Amino acid sequence: MTDILPSLDAIQARADAATEGPWDDEDCEGELSVRAGTAITQWKTLPSGTRMGTPASSWKSSDLIAEWDLDTWDWGEDPNDDQRRQDAEFIAAARTDVPALVAALRAALALHRGGAEVLGYDEEGVYGYVPACVECGHAVPCPTVRAVTAHIDTTPKEDGR
Ligand SMILES: [Zn+2]
């Protein structure tokens, strides 16, 4: 069962290896892209009042994460293109969402660690002091740790994979 769970260390390693964030998605006249760093369009207003974005020629080529050509220019014109727009938004947000979720899980696991004792029954049914969570006082693994480890493998990996 553990083998099919995503590994927290592997998730962190993939996030750490990806191009530095934040990322942004941009939909300009049928050209949909996910961009980072120099490829995120910076807008400025010229003295004439015209708004101008940073040109592609100024981007570091590796800051263009992904790009799609759509058939339509606007939302609501084609369900497939709208799905690509939502996918691009998800990919761009994942660059900051994933590290935040990993940090939140690690913080919860750090709080809900063993180190205390509580009166209860051990695995053999003997009543006495059993290892308990220092945060919530439940026998270890406490309900918080069980809730996390039901979905994520939190076993440390030597190579982070
Ligand atoms: Zn706990």
Residues whose N, C-alpha, C, O or C-beta is under 5 A from the ligand:
A	BS01	ZN	H112 C133 E135 C136 C142 T144
